[in-house]
Amino acid sequence: MTDLSMHNVKRHQLMTDLEYVRCPLCGADDARLLSIQKGIYRIVKCRLCRLIYLNPRPTQQAIAALYDEAYYKDPKVGYPDYLKTHDRYRDVIAEIFKERLQAVSQLKKTGRILEVGCAYGLLLDFFRKNGWETYGVEISKSSATYAQEELGLNVQNMPLQDADLPEKFFDVILMLDVIEHLPDHKIVFDAVRRVMKDDGILVAQVPWELSHWEKALLAIASGKKPGTIEPDAVPAHLLFFTPRTLRLMLEKHGLDVFKRGSGNYGRIRERVFPPSVDSRYLLGRVLKTIYYRLGLRRALRWMAPRLKQGSGIILYAKKRL
Ligand SMILES: [Zn+2]
């Protein structure tokens, strides 16, 4: 079977292997429909805790199939040409890595760091160059192999809960753009708590998608209701957090938030796939002109993270002892 037809089979499986779930945050079975994406994926909002999630969603088996090589090939789901893109935008990447290192170093000068979902290991490599003892876990075989063989990093190609890691070992654990992909949070956060030192820190970052101001603006400008436009990477993203629901998710699993940060999500991704505004609407045309061409967007994007309103939610948490 050729690569491409294999890929199509997998996409087809994803569309068919769906399971119905209760609210992943509060367990209720009382949600209202926000939108249907790609003609099949229902995005719903829990009436009790207000978590937004995909329901039904791909089964665990279908999700596992998603994170093989296809994840780094399909532009609609994952990150195609990951390494080439990183090379092309290395100035932006360098800036993002530096910001991350600075933010972490303010809380822990140095030590052992684990990245859950480390992809090709580029950020870990950067931390290692800055004196950190680095470890990673990554479920995608192709990217884990690159991290191990090309960068010589200590990366295990498996989910965190299956990895062979000592108890109370890490000063810092990074989960960057990972939590929104997880089908079972308890098993993963139990593992996080197990391998984290008692005074260790979890850095949890997720995209702020549907209810973020910029996304609401884009929706309105395209003649849609806020919260109804297509979020990033459906069906890879299973949950769509706000700062509040992410905090509740961490607290539910024994991780107490002590600091909130903010960043701009997908700075590279949006250069590769610029957001589209529907010009059929007057507001859409106005937005295109003022927002994109006259630089209002640049200004707001500079300001937003400083007001904790950036499109990346970052929470710092400690384990409840
Ligand atoms: Zn709920």
Residues whose N, C-alpha, C, O or C-beta is under 5 A from the ligand:
A	BS01	ZN	C23 L25 C26 G27 A28 C46 L48 C49 R50 L51
